[in-house]
């Protein structure tokens, strides 16, 4: 069994820096090459993170052939994922791919078919559930200390989407997405709700576009129903601001209610437990300030590495993640119809978008 993995990466955009930095902290991984549409950007990223070789985007398959990696990390825009996964599937390489997986639901299903037939494993880079406060909440639920879970409620105001220059500094392509918040950000929360509470049986959504300079929605209220009268609520927009010093650390306030009390997360990562009838106490856990959102990218990539070395499947397999994509599609269907979508037996139409 291997003790060290060779990896290659595609992409040199804004978010990729978090992934390269995290790979550099995993001693069992060596990133040997990078490719990108802009070779100059790839060279700059390679120089910053000590990556030996650089290829052009059109040399993706050549990179796989020459480097003979154990895995490829695809960190490019959604419109490229299907093409790159098709190429990678022809090689004995495990694929880790950023979300959203594809621009449309049909392409997402096509990508799923491709990676199921691939010669290596596949994992979606869905890092939200790896944020340390959500892992801590999961530990509390699994231990039974919170009792029976009743409800989780998230309120987020990111404040990066107002004004005529919305998103330009960080991710300008957001302005052109015909579907934005649920497709790009809401899917994170929907996946995390599944991680904490299981599979929902209904969803209701209201969406709106607050900033007229963008094409898609930047505001959403989502209500997910779960068996046993459990509920998950997301109250979110990217237009209005919070007063948090760093709203992109926890991305919101969270309250998780159970039969024995509740857990409450603040913007600074503080997590408190309030038992019924007794004073609140600060939970003794230590969320990191490294990397992105509590170092969740590192946590995900550490998990991926451990699974690769042990020869087992990771969280966020393609079949698991398709359940989160289906929730995205159901949310848009609910918003369009103005009604609750009952999920048993429901499937998106072929004209739907993707995530």
Secondary structure, DSSP 4 states (H G I P E B T S, - for coil): --SSEEEEEE--STTHHHHHHHHHT-TTEEEEEEEESSHHHHHHHHHHHT--EEEEGGGHHHHHHHH--SEEEE-S-HHHHHHHHHHHHTSS-EEEEESS--SBHHHHHHHHHHHHTSSS-EEEE--GGGSHHHHHHHHHHHHTTT-SEEEEEEEEE---S-STTTTHHHHGGGGG-SS-IIIIIIHHHHHHHHHHH--EEEEEEEEE---TTSSS--EEEEEEEETTTEEEEEEEESSS--S-TTHHHHSSEEEEEETTEEEEE-TTS-EEEEETTS-EEE-------STTTTTHHHHHHHHHHHHHHHT-PPSS-HHHHHHHHHHHHHHHHHHHHTSPEE-TT----TT-B--
